[in-house]
Each structure stands twice: as structure tokens, then as C-alpha cells.
């Protein structure tokens, strides 16, 4: 996808992307790297991170990678302590890490529900809190963009994911209130059906039927999500905070749900 921003837009800035080793997270990291940012990508899978970092470095980007379990508060603290020791307080945090599995609500176990909420909601909060404290200590403002799910119609088969992501949407608005005085903007992007490996588990016919009902009759790309994040992080969005921007091909209007 053609880059639509000036190539030096984020020169001199550091961007931290959780879940940055693959999929949408990797696309976000690549986008900011192309725009001149230094990258910090984190995820649990060290091998995948190293592979992603090598790929980005081969394209001339400056990349740090750290294996982090965002559900573990100590792991998150170690990440930010280590960055602080290196004199790094990121200019942008992208909370992209998350996960879920498909199951009828009647069949989700307590542990299964808890694990998804801990990852998607608790993990996002812990990363955001540690980042805000880093900014406060450094005496600088900041910027957070959370990647959530399109939730207008609910998500049958993923009650745990829907509940946790809805929590992140409200967390986004609440943190925007609380941290405005710190100079930290907090926004969210809610992608709809994006063409990633995560769709491999869905029935192809049902997927296509849902896509046909969208106003924009195709899946989105990870690069399109990345450029939306870049917009929200840019000076062009300096008067925007506390929003959840649906990037879903019109799904929120039609009720189509290709991802279900």
C-alpha cells in the first residue's frame, strides 16, 4: 500500500508496539519505521519477534525487540524499567497485543474467560499505566492508540473477547479524561474484517457472505489499519482524544459481521 504521509513524519520519535511480531502489529511497526520512527516491538514469542525485527532492520529501520507477557505486571515493569535505563520513553504506545478463541458463551470455562480478559483488558491497562508513569517521570506528554474490535453488533461466539474489548473502549475514554492533564492523548481504532492469518479459522462461505454485505465490499488490509494509527499519532490529530474510530468497511452501519 502506498505511504500517504511524509517520510520524515516521525523522525526522532520512538514507537512501542505490543503484539508487534506479526499481523496488524507488524504492519503498524513497519508503517512507523517507514516514517522514520525508532521501533520497540514486544510480544511473548521471542523467535517471532526476532524474525520480525530482522525483517524490519533489513529495510533500514532501527528496531529493539523485547519478549514481554503483558498479562504479567512484573514483566511490563521490567520492560519500561529497561527502556528507562536506556534513556527511552516512547512517544507513542500502540496496544495491539490481544487474543481470543471462538466458542459459544455456554461453553466458555471460567479460566478461558479470565485468560482472555486478562490479556486484552488487564494487559492493555498495565501497559498503559506503565507508559503514563514513564511519561510523567520524563516530564513529557504522550500518545496511546488501542486496537480493539468492532463491537456495534456484538460478537456471537466470542463473548469473552467482546466483553474485554468493550472494556478497553471505555478504558480509552476514561484514560483520555484522567491523563489529559499529563498531556497524553488516548484513542482507539476498531478494525472490522482485516485480511490476516487470523481469518483462516473461519468458514470461507460465511466470511464471503458477510463481506458482500459491507458498504465497502472487501476486507481491509493491515496496512490500512497502520495508516489510521499513524494519523491518530500525528500532529493532524492533535485535537483528538477519547475516540474509538471504526475502520470496518461500514459494518457498524449494516450489521454485517464477516468475522463471526
For each residue, the residues with C-beta under 8 A, 3 or more apart:
1: 221 223 224 227
2:
3: 7 31 34 35 227
4: 227
5: 9 35 227 230 234
6: 9 35
7: 3 34 35 36
8: 11 35 36
9: 5 6 35 36 230 234
10: 13 15 32 35 36 37 91 230 233 234
11: 8 35 36 37
12: 36
13: 10 36 37 38 91 92
14: 37 38 39 40 88 89 90 91 92
15: 10 29 32 37 38 39 40 90 91 92 94 233
16: 40 41 42 83 90 92 93 94 131
17: 20 25 28 29 32 39 40 41 42 94 96
18: 25 42 43 68 70 93 94 95 96 97 123 127
19: 22 23 24 25 42 43 96 97 98
20: 17 25 26 28 29 39 40 41 42 43 49 52 65 94 96
21: 25 26 41 43 45 48 49 51 52 65
22: 19 25 26 43 48 52 197
23: 19 26 27 196 197 198 222
24: 19 27 28 96 147 191 194 196 222 225 226
25: 17 18 19 20 21 22 28 29 41 43 94 96 97 147
26: 20 21 22 23 29 30 41 52 222
27: 23 24 30 31 221 222 223 225 226
28: 17 20 24 25 31 32 94 96 222 225 226 229
29: 15 17 20 25 26 32 33 39 41 52 56 63
30: 26 27 33 34 56 59 61 226
31: 3 27 28 34 35 223 226 227 229 230
32: 10 15 17 28 29 35 37 39 92 226 230 233
33: 29 30 36 37 39 56 59 61 62 63
34: 3 7 30 31 59 61
35: 3 5 6 7 8 9 10 11 31 32 230
36: 7 8 9 10 11 12 13 33
37: 10 11 13 14 15 32 33 91 92
38: 13 14 15 62 63 64
39: 14 15 17 20 29 32 33 56 61 62 63 64
40: 14 15 16 17 20 63 64 65 66 83 88 90
41: 16 17 20 21 25 26 29 49 52 53 56 63 64 65 66
42: 16 17 18 19 20 49 65 66 67 68 70 79 97
43: 18 19 20 21 22 25 48 49 67 68 97
44: 67 68 69
45: 21 48 49 67
46: 49 50 65 67
47: 50 51
48: 21 22 43 45 51 52
49: 20 21 41 42 43 45 46 52 53 65 66 67
50: 46 47 53 54 65
51: 21 47 48 54 55
52: 20 21 22 26 29 41 48 49 55 56 65
53: 41 49 50 56 57 63 64 65
54: 50 51 57 58
55: 51 52 58 59
56: 29 30 33 39 41 52 53 59 61 63
57: 53 54 60 61 62 63
58: 54 55
59: 30 33 34 55 56
60: 57
61: 30 33 34 39 56 57
62: 33 38 39 57
63: 29 33 38 39 40 41 53 56 57
64: 38 39 40 41 53
65: 20 21 40 41 42 46 49 50 52 53
66: 40 41 42 49 79 82
67: 42 43 44 45 46 49
68: 18 42 43 44 75 76 78 79
69: 44 72 75
70: 18 42 75 76 97 119 123 124 126 127
71: 118 119 122 123 126
72: 69 75 76
73: 76 77 126
74: 77 78
75: 68 69 70 72 78 79
76: 68 70 72 73 79 80 123 126 127 130
77: 73 74 80 81 130
78: 68 74 75 81 82
79: 42 66 68 75 76 82 83 130
80: 76 77 83 84 130 131 133 134
81: 77 78 84 85
82: 66 78 79 85 86
83: 16 40 79 80 86 88 89 90 134
84: 80 81 87 88 89 134 137
85: 81 82
86: 82 83
87: 84
88: 14 40 83 84
89: 14 83 84 134 135 137 138 140 142
90: 14 15 16 40 83 93 131 134 142
91: 10 13 14 15 37 142 143
92: 13 14 15 16 32 37 142 143 144 145 233
93: 16 18 90 127 128 131 142 143 144 145
94: 15 16 17 18 20 25 28 144 145 146 147 229
95: 18 123 124 127 128 144 145 146 147 168
96: 17 18 19 20 24 25 28 147
97: 18 19 25 42 43 70 119 123 124 127
98: 19 119 120 123 124 147 164 165
99: 116 119 120
100: 116 120 158 160 161 164
101: 112 116 158
102: 157 158 201
103: 107 108 112 157 158
104: 107 108 157
105: 108 159
106:
107: 103 104
108: 103 104 105 112 113 159 160
109: 112 113
110: 113 114
111: 114 115
112: 101 103 108 109 115 116 160
113: 108 109 110 116 117 159 160
114: 110 111 117 118
115: 111 112 118 119
116: 99 100 101 112 113 119 120 160 161 164
117: 113 114 120 121 122 160 163 164 167
118: 71 114 115 121 122 123
119: 70 71 97 98 99 115 116 122 123 164
120: 98 99 100 116 117 123 124 161 164 165 167 168
121: 117 118 124 125 164 165 167 168 171
122: 71 117 118 119 125 126
123: 18 70 71 76 95 97 98 118 119 120 126 127
124: 70 95 97 98 120 121 127 128 146 168 171
125: 121 122 128 129 171
126: 70 71 73 76 122 123 129 130
127: 18 70 76 93 95 97 123 124 130 131
128: 93 95 124 125 131 132 144 146 171 175 186
129: 125 126 132 133
130: 76 77 79 80 126 127 133 134
131: 16 80 90 93 127 128 134 135 142 144
132: 128 129 135 136 142 175 179 182 184
133: 80 129 130 136 137
134: 80 83 84 89 90 130 131 137 138 142
135: 89 131 132 138 140 141 142 182 183 184
136: 132 133 139 182
137: 84 89 133 134
138: 89 134 135
139: 136
140: 89 135 183
141: 135 182 183 184 185
142: 89 90 91 92 93 131 132 134 135 179 182 183 184 185
143: 91 92 93 184 185 232 233
144: 92 93 94 95 128 131 172 175 184 185 186 187
145: 92 93 94 95 187 188 189 229 232 233
146: 94 95 124 128 168 169 171 172 186 187 188 189
147: 24 25 94 95 96 98 188 189 191 225 229
148: 151 165 168 169 172 188 189 190 244
149: 155 161 162 165 190 191
150: 153 190 191 192 246 248 251 252
151: 148 154 155 162 165 166 169 190
152: 246 251 252 255
153: 150 251 252 255 257
154: 151 162
155: 149 151 158 159 161 162 257 259 260
156: 257 260
157: 102 103 104 260
158: 100 101 102 103 155 161 162
159: 105 108 113 155 162 163
160: 100 108 112 113 116 117 163 164
161: 100 116 120 149 155 158 164 165
162: 149 151 154 155 158 159 165 166
163: 117 159 160 166 167
164: 98 100 116 117 119 120 121 160 161 167 168
165: 98 120 121 148 149 151 161 162 168 169
166: 151 162 163 169 170
167: 117 120 121 163 164 170 171
168: 95 120 121 124 146 148 164 165 171 172 188
169: 146 148 151 165 166 172 173 188 190 244
170: 166 167 173 174
171: 121 124 125 128 146 167 168 174 175
172: 144 146 148 168 169 175 176 186 187 188 242 243 244
173: 169 170 176 177 186 242 244
174: 170 171 177 178
175: 128 132 144 171 172 178 179 184 186
176: 172 173 179 180 185 186 187 241 242
177: 173 174 180 242
178: 174 175 181
179: 132 142 175 176 182 184 186
180: 176 177 183 184 185 241
181: 178
182: 132 135 136 141 142 179
183: 135 140 141 142 180
184: 132 135 141 142 143 144 175 179 180
185: 141 142 143 144 176 180 237 238 240 241
186: 128 144 146 172 173 175 176 179 241 242
187: 144 145 146 172 176 232 237 240 241 242 243 244 245
188: 145 146 147 148 168 169 172 243 244 245
189: 145 146 147 148 225 228 229 232 244 245 247
190: 148 149 150 151 169 244 245 246 247 248
191: 24 147 149 150 194 220 225 247 248
192: 150 214 220 246 247 248 249 251 258 259
193: 199 207 210 211 214 219 220 248 249 251 258 259
194: 24 191 219 220 221 222 224 225
195: 199 219 220 221 222
196: 23 24 199 222
197: 22 23 200
198: 23 201
199: 193 195 196 202 207 219 259
200: 197
201: 102 198
202: 199 206 207 258 259 260
203: 206 207
204: 207 208
205: 208 209
206: 202 203 209 210 258 260
207: 193 199 202 203 204 210 211 258 259
208: 204 205 211 212 258
209: 205 206 212 213 258
210: 193 206 207 213 214 256 257 258 259 260
211: 193 207 208 214 217 218 219 256 258
212: 208 209 217
213: 209 210 254 255 256 258
214: 192 193 210 211 217 218 248 249 250 251 254 256 258
215: 249 250 253 254
216: 249 250
217: 211 212 214 249
218: 211 214 249
219: 193 194 195 199 211 249 258
220: 191 192 193 194 195 224 225 247 248 249
221: 1 27 194 195 224 225
222: 23 24 26 27 28 194 195 196 225 226
223: 1 27 31 226 227
224: 1 194 220 221 227 228 247
225: 24 27 28 147 189 191 194 220 221 222 228 229 247
226: 24 27 28 30 31 32 222 223 229 230
227: 1 3 4 5 31 223 224 230 231
228: 189 224 225 231 232 245 247
229: 28 31 94 145 147 189 225 226 232 233
230: 5 9 10 31 32 35 226 227 233 234
231: 227 228 234 236 237
232: 143 145 187 189 228 229 237 240 245
233: 10 15 32 92 143 145 229 230 237
234: 5 9 10 230 231 237 238
235: 238
236: 231
237: 185 187 231 232 233 234 240
238: 185 234 235
239:
240: 185 187 232 237 243
241: 176 180 185 186 187
242: 172 173 176 177 186 187
243: 172 187 188 240
244: 148 169 172 173 187 188 189 190
245: 187 188 189 190 228 232
246: 150 152 190 192 251 252
247: 189 190 191 192 220 224 225 228
248: 150 190 191 192 193 214 220 251 252
249: 192 193 214 215 216 217 218 219 220
250: 214 215 216 253 254 256
251: 150 152 153 192 193 214 246 248 254 255 256 257 258
252: 150 152 153 246 248
253: 215 250
254: 213 214 215 250 251
255: 152 153 213 251
256: 210 211 213 214 250 251
257: 153 155 156 210 251 260
258: 192 193 202 206 207 208 209 210 211 213 214 219 251
259: 155 192 193 199 202 207 210
260: 155 156 157 202 206 210 257
